[in-house]
Amino acid sequence: MDGLCGIYALVNGISVLVQNRLSTNDLSILFKDLVRTLYKRNHRRKTKNGTPIEFIWEGTNVHDISLLLRTSRAFLAKRGLSLTWTRPLQGKWRPATLNQYWDRLRTCFQECDGRCVAIIDYNFDGIDGEEGHWTCVEKVTDRTMKLLDSSLSIHSPRGVIRKGACTLGEKTSKRPHRLFAHNVYLVQISSVEE
C-alpha cells in the first residue's frame, strides 16, 4: 500500500553492509532522515496538483534513489563510515540480454568479494496492473538473486528472484519480472580509516 520500497531497499542494504556498526536506533533515524529528505525536496517544488508526501504512495524514481544515497552518505559519514556507489550496468557495460545483465551483476559482486549490495529496479504485474519495485540484492548466483526485500510475501515469497522468471524485454506469464539495467546501483560501505 505504500511506495517506500526505495527507502526500504537502501535501509536494508545499509543494515547488512554495516555489520552491527550501527544500532537499530541509528537505522531508525536513517529511515526518518530519508523520508524527511523526500518530503523537503517535494515541499520546495510545490507542485500544482501534488502534495509533498505523494512519494509515500507514488514511489521513488532513479533521481530519488540518487538523492537518498547522498543523504545516506552524509548520515554515515557522521558515524565514521564511507558509503560509495556506482551504476555498473551503464555505458559500455549496459547489457543487451538477460544473460549479460546477470553475468555483469554477478561479476560486480565477485569483484567486491561480496562486500556490496545492489539496489535494483524491476516491474511486475500487481493488483492494479504493472508496478515498479526497488529491492536490495545481497547475492547473485548463476540462477538466482537473493533479496532483502520490503514485501517478500507479494513479490518474492522465498526471498529470491529466479533468472528464469526475468526478462529485459516485455514480461510474459513465464517471465513476470522485467529488470531495468539503467536502474542498478552497486553500494559499498567502509570505515573512514580503511
Steps between C-alpha positions, in 0.01 A plus 500: 500500500798731520768602253787499747679201346792719386558618856458148639746363242766752607448447873503120454821521298672735742393282792676199346811692396565669836512161677391619846697827483165683528226443754137434421437854623756638250323316217168639619646852494634435148156385385345820637774712337428339163125560527568858615736556203234412245237702684721811510597467136136460395386784727750737333369401157138587592338313216158627390303180545722305736591494864845465658413151622396351163815287496340287773248356254658595164843354580850611415683535171866482403555870588348441844733203558802717415379765747442234766849358445652847550296542820614156620863585422480818714328309782763225502793744475395643837541148639845433353376301201548567131224409254585474131295389203526446128254433223684205348260404221518826310702617200704226336394259780129543425373148428307412186388162633388349828814283507718810471305674779535200727866431422604864538319540831648173627847623392446820702428293810807283440722806460386645834537159671134509605551822700238685299131501425311598188192718504301396194178601332258257338137489390245229570125457461328620816142530610453824307703402192871542438690632799859601557700388800842574651670221691836420653704211360755353740624210286492390136544137396476341156122467534378728779529837667464484879294795621453710809153619407230708663215294358615142464150360536387675182799509266731224611368271773831315533722809497640428155439594141569215259682583178246288309222734616673816371524691175639828372218521246126455523375296794327167440321258730821293520723809540300739721798711622626771265846620609632849423878505451519880511352494851763291679714643778792308649548622858796450734580623852837519669643658814650843440834366627514225231 
